[in-house]
Amino acid sequence: MNTLDINHISPRVFNYFPWLNTKKNKATYNKFAQTYRFICVINGSCKVTVDSTCFDCNAGSIVFLPPGVKYSSEHLTDEIYIFNIFFDMTRQNADFDTQALIQPYLFTQYKIIDKYVFTDHPVFNSPQHIVSEAAFHICRKILREIEQMNPLCDEFINVYIHQMLLCIARESNPQAGCDHSNVAQKIIDYIHKNVNANIDAASIARTFSYHPNYISRIMKKATGVSLHRFILDTKLEAAENLICGTDYSITDIAFALSFNNSSHFSQKFRQKYGISPTEYRRKYS
């Protein structure tokens, strides 16, 4: 398999497929990626599954698929608007038959284009759920270009795809000169200030305009635990202060810190402190 780096890509669009589904039945489709592909969710929600990996996608999500991937998509809302973009990384597949791309639901393996191993940005070597305001903004520009059918439409789309790939590359692997510890500290401060919110890697990624994988990686390096564990521990430490320092009920504290319910909160609290929140209040207040 050939290798490639981000400085030598020259994307070329094969086809594009805006699709609005307003059926009440939430259908599931099995598919096969013959080319590099962006699945952009404009409105609605869907679930894209590749092997055992499941991507829960809402409006603003982008799924990146390399060639040769079998996957399925399930529509979770009555109305969903998805924008598919089929493209090549190097323009080396001029003889590729694009007619098969207009049959998006077939699980049959047609000829696929050349797949590359990216040596500098491995994010492009496997399917990815992209949460990037910058990349999605460019996706919107592509959609407008298609709707208006301006002169040189495909050439502009090639440029926009290039920009999307560069945005994703930057956010998934920031430049070496970036102060990762400083970014991690800003995220830590953000988590402490928003401890009552329902925060996760995706929401933090949107706030700081980085890829969720990058955020998870630098937080693990900075704190020694996973991002999910750090957020949970921060919430439980805040809960400990509220339990001992206020008269709020355990249920009110659980909901104030965005736990799903008081039972889930009590379970996590017991796992960390060895006793229930009620017992903790009785013992230490």
Order of alpha helices (4+ residues) and beta strands (2+ residues): beta-beta-beta-beta-beta-beta-beta-beta-beta-beta-beta-alpha-alpha-alpha-alpha-alpha-alpha-alpha-alpha-alpha
